[in-house]
Amino acid sequence: MISTEYDMEKHNIRSFLADLKSLVKGIVLIANILPILSGFWLALYFTNTSFLDVWDKFLYMTVGGTLVMAGALILNNWYEVDLDREMKRTQQRPTVTGNFSLKAVLVMGITSSILGIVILYFASVEAMTYGFLGWFTYVVLYTFWSKRKYTLNTVIGSVSGAFTPLIGWATVTSAYHIVPIILFIILFIWQIPHTFAIAMRRHDEYKAAKVPMLPVVYGFEITKRQSAVYIACLLPLPLFLTSVGLPFVIITSILNITWLILAIRGLFTQENKKYANNMFYFSLTYLTIVFGMMILITLPIFN
């Protein structure tokens, strides 16, 4: 009897954690952490600041930034529960299953957002400002306003995610510097073909939920053309980051060219599912290598 109750308790805990992970879109949340860390680390590198001098700010940045992003994602889930019921990949979210009440989710989202912004204040006022701008763009301009109305929702949503390296950099010093600005632009542009690939992969689900994603409204061909244009815009950006190191410029340029070739090849194929999968997985690889490499090649061991 005791063993049965213990097993049930473990199952309930696992179920709760799984629901919580789904609520904050765990993979999305983790993906946003790397650019924040990259921005923070590069600010240390370029200002010759010791980590020990700002370790407390690092904690405020990490906790505050995570809470702000989690709050925004929770509020997105709260507002989009009707859409999530129509999409297969989101039908197990606790807002849909009823495991979490919508009122509780709303309170969680607001509380997490406010706490995150307050904690970011102790990292720096500038970091807090970028955190708020990212939250406002994602929650108000993307979730509440544009997602259900315009195909430009992808571009608007991409702005919100691009603030993450600015938050990291501004924790150490002012982000009025060419490096964090270029990181912002890279991350903004990167998100658009990445999201287009997701929208193509989930075309039927978005269509059923009546979400005006570009491939749903205008079709796959124009989506593929726009993806190629946005990726082409990445080509000159590594040249503004020579101060990070020549290996970074070379490897990032190779990745940009490879991604563009992949996008152009897609213009001449009707295997749209294969194309979308290739674009999606390459974009994830791109993000990991580019932002991970920034940290790696600026480590003391390589300098």
One Martini backbone bead per residue (centre of mass of N, CA, C, O) as a GRO file, in nm:
protein
  303
    1MET     BB    1   0.059   0.061  -0.022
    2ILE     BB    2   0.298   0.254   0.006
    3SER     BB    3   0.415   0.201  -0.274
    4THR     BB    4   0.168   0.301  -0.434
    5GLU     BB    5   0.168   0.591  -0.322
    6TYR     BB    6   0.456   0.657  -0.416
    7ASP     BB    7   0.406   0.610  -0.719
    8MET     BB    8   0.182   0.823  -0.746
    9GLU     BB    9   0.353   1.063  -0.657
   10LYS     BB   10   0.564   1.041  -0.881
   11HIS     BB   11   0.362   1.069  -1.113
   12ASN     BB   12   0.255   1.350  -1.034
   13ILE     BB   13   0.525   1.497  -1.052
   14ARG     BB   14   0.588   1.429  -1.346
   15SER     BB   15   0.329   1.553  -1.460
   16PHE     BB   16   0.378   1.841  -1.356
   17LEU     BB   17   0.653   1.887  -1.499
   18ALA     BB   18   0.548   1.839  -1.784
   19ASP     BB   19   0.341   2.068  -1.780
   20LEU     BB   20   0.544   2.294  -1.719
   21LYS     BB   21   0.721   2.255  -1.967
   22SER     BB   22   0.489   2.308  -2.169
   23LEU     BB   23   0.410   2.594  -2.069
   24VAL     BB   24   0.725   2.708  -2.119
   25LYS     BB   25   0.857   2.585  -2.355
   26GLY     BB   26   1.140   2.448  -2.291
   27ILE     BB   27   1.302   2.465  -2.561
   28VAL     BB   28   1.268   2.769  -2.604
   29LEU     BB   29   1.393   2.860  -2.339
   30ILE     BB   30   1.674   2.732  -2.383
   31ALA     BB   31   1.738   2.874  -2.659
   32ASN     BB   32   1.754   3.167  -2.509
   33ILE     BB   33   2.008   3.130  -2.325
   34LEU     BB   34   2.256   3.134  -2.516
   35PRO     BB   35   2.246   3.436  -2.612
   36ILE     BB   36   2.278   3.556  -2.331
   37LEU     BB   37   2.553   3.427  -2.266
   38SER     BB   38   2.702   3.542  -2.510
   39GLY     BB   39   2.665   3.840  -2.441
   40PHE     BB   40   2.800   3.831  -2.165
   41TRP     BB   41   3.078   3.712  -2.244
   42LEU     BB   42   3.157   3.930  -2.455
   43ALA     BB   43   3.155   4.165  -2.257
   44LEU     BB   44   3.387   4.061  -2.090
   45TYR     BB   45   3.596   4.045  -2.320
   46PHE     BB   46   3.579   4.357  -2.423
   47THR     BB   47   3.621   4.473  -2.103
   48ASN     BB   48   3.797   4.305  -1.909
   49THR     BB   49   3.605   4.136  -1.723
   50SER     BB   50   3.541   3.983  -1.436
   51PHE     BB   51   3.330   3.752  -1.321
   52LEU     BB   52   3.365   3.816  -1.012
   53ASP     BB   53   3.256   4.118  -1.046
   54VAL     BB   54   2.953   3.989  -1.181
   55TRP     BB   55   2.808   3.740  -1.049
   56ASP     BB   56   2.547   3.872  -0.941
   57LYS     BB   57   2.443   3.970  -1.218
   58PHE     BB   58   2.429   3.693  -1.343
   59LEU     BB   59   2.202   3.589  -1.164
   60TYR     BB   60   1.994   3.804  -1.234
   61MET     BB   61   1.992   3.745  -1.537
   62THR     BB   62   1.913   3.446  -1.531
   63VAL     BB   63   1.657   3.462  -1.361
   64GLY     BB   64   1.514   3.704  -1.492
   65GLY     BB   65   1.518   3.610  -1.787
   66THR     BB   66   1.367   3.344  -1.744
   67LEU     BB   67   1.106   3.467  -1.622
   68VAL     BB   68   1.027   3.649  -1.855
   69MET     BB   69   1.007   3.427  -2.070
   70ALA     BB   70   0.812   3.245  -1.920
   71GLY     BB   71   0.584   3.451  -1.893
   72ALA     BB   72   0.537   3.490  -2.196
   73LEU     BB   73   0.476   3.187  -2.261
   74ILE     BB   74   0.237   3.156  -2.069
   75LEU     BB   75   0.058   3.381  -2.193
   76ASN     BB   76   0.045   3.247  -2.466
   77ASN     BB   77  -0.105   2.993  -2.369
   78TRP     BB   78  -0.350   3.134  -2.247
   79TYR     BB   79  -0.446   3.282  -2.517
   80GLU     BB   80  -0.409   3.000  -2.714
   81VAL     BB   81  -0.607   2.765  -2.637
   82ASP     BB   82  -0.787   2.749  -2.894
   83LEU     BB   83  -0.553   2.676  -3.087
   84ASP     BB   84  -0.437   2.424  -2.932
   85ARG     BB   85  -0.693   2.242  -2.987
   86GLU     BB   86  -0.622   2.226  -3.316
   87MET     BB   87  -0.330   2.123  -3.240
   88LYS     BB   88  -0.156   1.840  -3.206
   89ARG     BB   89   0.116   1.952  -3.057
   90THR     BB   90  -0.089   2.114  -2.822
   91GLN     BB   91  -0.308   1.910  -2.680
   92GLN     BB   92  -0.113   1.858  -2.402
   93ARG     BB   93  -0.158   2.106  -2.275
   94PRO     BB   94  -0.275   2.218  -1.969
   95THR     BB   95  -0.484   2.419  -2.097
   96VAL     BB   96  -0.634   2.184  -2.253
   97THR     BB   97  -0.664   1.949  -2.034
   98GLY     BB   98  -0.694   2.103  -1.732
   99ASN     BB   99  -0.455   2.080  -1.523
  100PHE     BB  100  -0.469   2.390  -1.569
  101SER     BB  101  -0.594   2.672  -1.497
  102LEU     BB  102  -0.639   2.971  -1.646
  103LYS     BB  103  -0.606   3.142  -1.393
  104ALA     BB  104  -0.336   3.020  -1.300
  105VAL     BB  105  -0.179   3.088  -1.559
  106LEU     BB  106  -0.213   3.392  -1.547
  107VAL     BB  107  -0.074   3.432  -1.275
  108MET     BB  108   0.194   3.305  -1.354
  109GLY     BB  109   0.263   3.497  -1.590
  110ILE     BB  110   0.259   3.764  -1.433
  111THR     BB  111   0.452   3.693  -1.203
  112SER     BB  112   0.699   3.613  -1.374
  113SER     BB  113   0.727   3.881  -1.524
  114ILE     BB  114   0.763   4.074  -1.284
  115LEU     BB  115   0.998   3.933  -1.144
  116GLY     BB  116   1.194   3.943  -1.384
  117ILE     BB  117   1.208   4.252  -1.415
  118VAL     BB  118   1.302   4.315  -1.127
  119ILE     BB  119   1.563   4.142  -1.133
  120LEU     BB  120   1.692   4.287  -1.383
  121TYR     BB  121   1.744   4.555  -1.238
  122PHE     BB  122   1.998   4.431  -1.077
  123ALA     BB  123   2.170   4.410  -1.326
  124SER     BB  124   2.014   4.638  -1.511
  125VAL     BB  125   1.840   4.878  -1.666
  126GLU     BB  126   1.900   4.787  -1.956
  127ALA     BB  127   1.826   4.490  -1.923
  128MET     BB  128   1.535   4.545  -1.837
  129THR     BB  129   1.449   4.691  -2.096
  130TYR     BB  130   1.496   4.452  -2.290
  131GLY     BB  131   1.312   4.256  -2.145
  132PHE     BB  132   1.053   4.423  -2.183
  133LEU     BB  133   1.058   4.448  -2.493
  134GLY     BB  134   1.043   4.145  -2.545
  135TRP     BB  135   0.780   4.097  -2.394
  136PHE     BB  136   0.597   4.301  -2.542
  137THR     BB  137   0.633   4.191  -2.828
  138TYR     BB  138   0.530   3.900  -2.768
  139VAL     BB  139   0.260   3.954  -2.616
  140VAL     BB  140   0.129   4.204  -2.761
  141LEU     BB  141   0.225   4.216  -3.071
  142TYR     BB  142   0.197   3.905  -3.118
  143THR     BB  143  -0.021   3.752  -2.952
  144PHE     BB  144  -0.259   3.976  -2.930
  145TRP     BB  145  -0.235   4.096  -3.237
  146SER     BB  146  -0.084   3.945  -3.505
  147LYS     BB  147  -0.119   3.630  -3.525
  148ARG     BB  148  -0.443   3.642  -3.620
  149LYS     BB  149  -0.393   3.862  -3.880
  150TYR     BB  150  -0.078   3.831  -3.976
  151THR     BB  151   0.206   3.729  -4.154
  152LEU     BB  152   0.398   3.930  -3.982
  153ASN     BB  153   0.423   3.774  -3.713
  154THR     BB  154   0.708   3.662  -3.754
  155VAL     BB  155   0.863   3.930  -3.747
  156ILE     BB  156   0.764   4.027  -3.471
  157GLY     BB  157   0.856   3.776  -3.307
  158SER     BB  158   1.164   3.809  -3.383
  159VAL     BB  159   1.224   4.060  -3.216
  160SER     BB  160   1.197   3.946  -2.928
  161GLY     BB  161   1.435   3.726  -2.945
  162ALA     BB  162   1.674   3.946  -3.012
  163PHE     BB  163   1.725   4.062  -2.708
  164THR     BB  164   1.908   3.858  -2.551
  165PRO     BB  165   2.206   3.964  -2.602
  166LEU     BB  166   2.148   4.244  -2.477
  167ILE     BB  167   2.102   4.151  -2.191
  168GLY     BB  168   2.381   4.027  -2.145
  169TRP     BB  169   2.554   4.277  -2.210
  170ALA     BB  170   2.401   4.489  -2.015
  171THR     BB  171   2.505   4.357  -1.749
  172VAL     BB  172   2.799   4.487  -1.793
  173THR     BB  173   2.723   4.689  -2.037
  174SER     BB  174   2.669   4.878  -2.284
  175ALA     BB  175   2.494   4.801  -2.600
  176TYR     BB  176   2.662   5.035  -2.748
  177HIS     BB  177   2.757   4.806  -2.984
  178ILE     BB  178   2.833   4.626  -3.258
  179VAL     BB  179   2.804   4.335  -3.154
  180PRO     BB  180   2.512   4.327  -3.025
  181ILE     BB  181   2.373   4.440  -3.277
  182ILE     BB  182   2.445   4.204  -3.467
  183LEU     BB  183   2.319   3.984  -3.295
  184PHE     BB  184   2.035   4.089  -3.321
  185ILE     BB  185   2.017   4.062  -3.631
  186ILE     BB  186   2.077   3.764  -3.656
  187LEU     BB  187   1.843   3.662  -3.475
  188PHE     BB  188   1.617   3.789  -3.634
  189ILE     BB  189   1.668   3.654  -3.909
  190TRP     BB  190   1.682   3.355  -3.822
  191GLN     BB  191   1.377   3.323  -3.725
  192ILE     BB  192   1.225   3.332  -3.995
  193PRO     BB  193   1.309   3.066  -4.145
  194HIS     BB  194   1.255   2.892  -3.900
  195THR     BB  195   0.944   2.953  -3.886
  196PHE     BB  196   0.873   2.876  -4.174
  197ALA     BB  197   0.944   2.578  -4.137
  198ILE     BB  198   0.734   2.520  -3.922
  199ALA     BB  199   0.486   2.613  -4.092
  200MET     BB  200   0.526   2.390  -4.306
  201ARG     BB  201   0.518   2.141  -4.117
  202ARG     BB  202   0.228   2.282  -3.985
  203HIS     BB  203   0.013   2.365  -4.195
  204ASP     BB  204  -0.255   2.210  -4.122
  205GLU     BB  205  -0.275   2.319  -3.830
  206TYR     BB  206  -0.283   2.621  -3.894
  207LYS     BB  207  -0.530   2.601  -4.077
  208ALA     BB  208  -0.729   2.486  -3.864
  209ALA     BB  209  -0.664   2.745  -3.665
  210LYS     BB  210  -0.643   3.013  -3.838
  211VAL     BB  211  -0.338   3.081  -3.897
  212PRO     BB  212  -0.154   3.344  -4.074
  213MET     BB  213   0.061   3.194  -4.221
  214LEU     BB  214   0.237   3.217  -4.499
  215PRO     BB  215   0.181   2.922  -4.622
  216VAL     BB  216  -0.130   2.943  -4.581
  217VAL     BB  217  -0.188   3.208  -4.752
  218TYR     BB  218   0.061   3.189  -5.002
  219GLY     BB  219   0.244   2.950  -4.974
  220PHE     BB  220   0.543   2.782  -5.041
  221GLU     BB  221   0.697   2.946  -5.257
  222ILE     BB  222   0.707   3.224  -5.111
  223THR     BB  223   0.839   3.115  -4.857
  224LYS     BB  224   1.104   3.020  -4.991
  225ARG     BB  225   1.187   3.294  -5.105
  226GLN     BB  226   1.199   3.449  -4.836
  227SER     BB  227   1.408   3.273  -4.702
  228ALA     BB  228   1.639   3.334  -4.901
  229VAL     BB  229   1.649   3.639  -4.849
  230TYR     BB  230   1.711   3.635  -4.544
  231ILE     BB  231   1.971   3.464  -4.562
  232ALA     BB  232   2.125   3.666  -4.745
  233CYS     BB  233   2.135   3.887  -4.512
  234LEU     BB  234   2.369   3.729  -4.349
  235LEU     BB  235   2.638   3.744  -4.512
  236PRO     BB  236   2.771   4.032  -4.404
  237LEU     BB  237   2.776   4.016  -4.083
  238PRO     BB  238   3.056   3.882  -4.003
  239LEU     BB  239   3.229   4.142  -4.093
  240PHE     BB  240   3.142   4.293  -3.811
  241LEU     BB  241   3.309   4.038  -3.637
  242THR     BB  242   3.631   4.042  -3.632
  243SER     BB  243   3.676   4.086  -3.317
  244VAL     BB  244   3.612   3.782  -3.247
  245GLY     BB  245   3.731   3.637  -3.509
  246LEU     BB  246   3.825   3.468  -3.787
  247PRO     BB  247   3.695   3.189  -3.739
  248PHE     BB  248   3.411   3.300  -3.705
  249VAL     BB  249   3.377   3.428  -3.983
  250ILE     BB  250   3.425   3.173  -4.153
  251ILE     BB  251   3.217   2.976  -4.031
  252THR     BB  252   2.967   3.157  -4.060
  253SER     BB  253   2.990   3.192  -4.367
  254ILE     BB  254   2.958   2.894  -4.436
  255LEU     BB  255   2.679   2.864  -4.310
  256ASN     BB  256   2.537   3.076  -4.482
  257ILE     BB  257   2.593   2.946  -4.758
  258THR     BB  258   2.468   2.671  -4.701
  259TRP     BB  259   2.183   2.775  -4.635
  260LEU     BB  260   2.136   2.914  -4.909
  261ILE     BB  261   2.163   2.663  -5.083
  262LEU     BB  262   1.929   2.514  -4.951
  263ALA     BB  263   1.715   2.730  -5.027
  264ILE     BB  264   1.755   2.730  -5.337
  265ARG     BB  265   1.699   2.430  -5.387
  266GLY     BB  266   1.400   2.452  -5.283
  267LEU     BB  267   1.292   2.609  -5.544
  268PHE     BB  268   1.336   2.310  -5.721
  269THR     BB  269   1.119   2.172  -5.527
  270GLN     BB  270   0.833   1.956  -5.412
  271GLU     BB  271   0.972   1.865  -5.136
  272ASN     BB  272   0.854   2.029  -4.874
  273LYS     BB  273   0.902   1.853  -4.625
  274LYS     BB  274   1.203   1.811  -4.661
  275TYR     BB  275   1.278   2.106  -4.671
  276ALA     BB  276   1.168   2.188  -4.389
  277ASN     BB  277   1.342   1.994  -4.227
  278ASN     BB  278   1.620   2.096  -4.319
  279MET     BB  279   1.580   2.391  -4.226
  280PHE     BB  280   1.522   2.339  -3.930
  281TYR     BB  281   1.783   2.177  -3.848
  282PHE     BB  282   1.987   2.383  -3.950
  283SER     BB  283   1.901   2.621  -3.772
  284LEU     BB  284   1.979   2.486  -3.505
  285THR     BB  285   2.274   2.443  -3.573
  286TYR     BB  286   2.346   2.735  -3.625
  287LEU     BB  287   2.284   2.854  -3.348
  288THR     BB  288   2.475   2.675  -3.182
  289ILE     BB  289   2.742   2.741  -3.326
  290VAL     BB  290   2.753   3.051  -3.326
  291PHE     BB  291   2.699   3.102  -3.011
  292GLY     BB  292   2.905   2.893  -2.905
  293MET     BB  293   3.163   3.001  -3.052
  294MET     BB  294   3.186   3.274  -2.912
  295ILE     BB  295   3.275   3.147  -2.646
  296LEU     BB  296   3.503   2.952  -2.722
  297ILE     BB  297   3.708   3.161  -2.884
  298THR     BB  298   3.714   3.356  -2.602
  299LEU     BB  299   3.874   3.188  -2.444
  300PRO     BB  300   4.173   3.196  -2.282
  301ILE     BB  301   4.300   2.944  -2.428
  302PHE     BB  302   4.269   3.116  -2.724
  303ASN     BB  303   4.447   3.396  -2.608
   0.00000   0.00000   0.00000
